[in-house]
């Protein structure tokens, strides 16, 4: 199992925070008793959830021990749970199950989303955001680099080319289990600084499990090939910065 690097992930913390707050703003619950943040990572968003609902029992859940170790500076009233999201269930039904940029790491969404809906109380809310950038060069270049190297067969099990389905799939799946559903897509135009910012962005997410399965020499060769591809797709602008368009899917379902 891949364990994530908190410092690398937080390198673009403000850019990653915005979609999380956009998702949170669409949750219309005044006084929940129990709130879960699935895939809480370093716990930044979990702390904000606690600030929004200070009287709620808020729990951050993550499968990465190193990420949870970075939650020490977050609101002390939050509970932390080290758990595999593939089989996670709350001890009792929840008012809010929230997940920002985590569920695309899990397989079998046809089973996953009904299971998460079943974890809610009546009128409870499932709020999910997942990346939808799989057809963009930032991600297709990863797949191309996997396929062109001697590491192809070794990395194939860790390559996630299309882990998120079309929005209509999730609507059909969740709408029959909910009283109302709000869905939307947003493309964020991230303005990044640095020599190879798109590489640095993906090193904390999609590249991590691949690089973890390469030795140092192979990893350097992989990054060199990938960097050359994305440098062409995302050139520096006149001011030296790089624009990374990044599309995301949002789902807010009320049981």
Residue pairs with C-beta under 8 A, 6 or more apart in sequence:
1 63
2 64
2 208
2 209
2 212
3 64
3 65
3 66
3 67
4 41
4 64
4 66
4 67
4 204
4 208
5 66
5 204
5 208
6 41
6 42
6 66
6 67
6 69
6 70
8 200
8 203
8 204
8 208
9 16
9 41
9 42
9 67
9 204
9 205
10 42
11 200
11 201
11 204
12 190
12 192
12 197
12 200
12 201
12 204
13 44
15 188
15 190
15 192
16 101
17 44
17 45
18 188
19 100
19 101
19 129
19 186
19 188
19 248
19 250
20 45
20 48
20 100
20 101
20 129
21 48
22 129
22 186
22 250
23 98
23 100
23 127
23 128
23 129
23 250
23 252
24 45
24 48
24 49
24 52
24 98
24 127
26 127
26 182
26 250
26 252
27 96
27 98
27 125
27 127
27 252
28 125
29 53
29 95
29 96
29 125
31 53
31 55
31 56
32 53
32 56
32 94
32 95
32 96
33 56
33 57
33 95
34 56
34 57
34 59
34 90
34 92
34 93
34 94
34 95
34 96
35 49
35 53
35 56
35 57
35 58
35 59
35 94
35 95
35 96
35 98
36 58
36 59
36 60
36 61
36 90
36 94
36 96
36 97
36 98
36 119
37 43
37 45
37 46
37 49
37 58
37 59
37 60
37 61
37 98
37 99
37 100
38 61
38 85
38 88
38 97
38 98
38 99
38 102
38 103
38 116
39 61
39 62
39 63
39 85
39 99
39 100
39 101
39 102
39 103
39 105
40 46
40 60
40 61
40 62
40 67
40 68
40 71
40 80
41 62
41 64
41 67
41 70
41 102
42 67
42 70
42 71
42 74
43 60
43 67
43 68
43 70
43 71
43 74
43 78
43 80
44 74
45 98
45 100
46 58
46 59
46 60
46 71
46 74
46 75
46 78
47 74
47 75
47 78
49 56
49 58
49 96
49 98
50 56
50 58
50 75
50 77
50 78
51 75
54 77
56 95
56 96
57 79
58 77
58 78
58 79
59 78
59 79
59 80
59 81
60 68
60 71
60 74
60 78
60 79
60 80
60 81
61 81
61 83
61 85
61 88
62 68
62 80
62 81
62 82
62 83
63 82
63 83
63 84
63 85
65 82
68 80
68 82
71 78
71 80
85 102
85 103
85 105
85 106
86 106
86 107
89 115
89 119
90 97
90 119
93 119
93 120
93 121
93 124
94 119
94 120
94 121
94 124
95 120
95 121
95 124
95 125
96 124
96 125
96 127
97 116
97 119
97 120
97 124
97 125
97 126
97 127
98 127
98 128
99 116
99 127
99 128
99 129
100 128
100 129
101 129
101 130
101 131
101 248
103 109
103 112
103 128
103 130
104 130
104 131
104 160
104 163
104 164
105 160
105 163
106 112
107 163
109 164
109 165
109 169
109 170
109 173
110 173
113 126
113 170
113 173
113 174
114 173
114 177
116 126
116 128
117 126
117 174
117 177
117 178
117 253
117 255
118 177
120 126
120 255
121 255
122 255
123 179
123 254
123 255
124 254
124 255
125 252
125 253
125 254
125 255
126 174
126 178
126 251
126 252
126 253
126 255
127 251
127 252
127 253
128 250
128 251
128 252
129 248
129 249
129 250
129 251
130 164
130 248
130 249
131 164
131 246
131 247
131 248
131 249
132 164
132 185
132 247
132 248
132 249
133 139
133 246
133 247
133 248
134 140
134 161
134 162
134 163
134 164
136 245
136 246
136 247
137 229
137 230
137 233
137 234
138 198
138 201
138 202
138 230
138 233
138 234
138 244
138 246
139 161
139 202
139 206
141 226
141 229
141 230
141 233
142 159
142 202
142 206
142 207
142 210
142 226
143 159
143 161
144 229
145 222
145 225
145 226
145 229
146 152
146 155
146 156
146 159
146 210
148 225
149 155
149 218
149 221
149 222
149 225
151 213
151 214
151 218
151 222
154 213
155 210
155 213
155 214
158 209
158 210
158 213
159 210
160 206
164 249
167 183
167 185
167 249
170 183
170 249
170 251
171 181
171 183
174 181
174 251
174 253
175 181
175 253
177 253
177 255
178 253
178 254
178 255
179 254
179 255
180 253
180 254
181 251
181 252
181 253
181 254
182 250
182 251
182 252
182 253
183 249
183 250
183 251
183 252
184 249
184 250
185 247
185 248
185 249
185 250
186 247
186 248
186 250
187 245
187 246
187 247
187 248
188 245
188 246
188 247
188 248
189 243
189 244
189 245
189 246
190 201
190 243
190 244
190 245
190 246
191 241
191 242
191 243
192 198
192 200
192 201
192 241
192 242
192 243
192 244
193 240
193 241
193 242
194 200
194 242
196 227
196 230
196 231
197 242
197 244
198 230
198 233
198 234
198 242
198 244
199 207
199 223
199 226
199 227
199 230
201 244
203 211
207 223
207 226
210 222
211 219
211 222
211 223
214 222
234 242
234 243
234 244
235 242
236 242
237 243
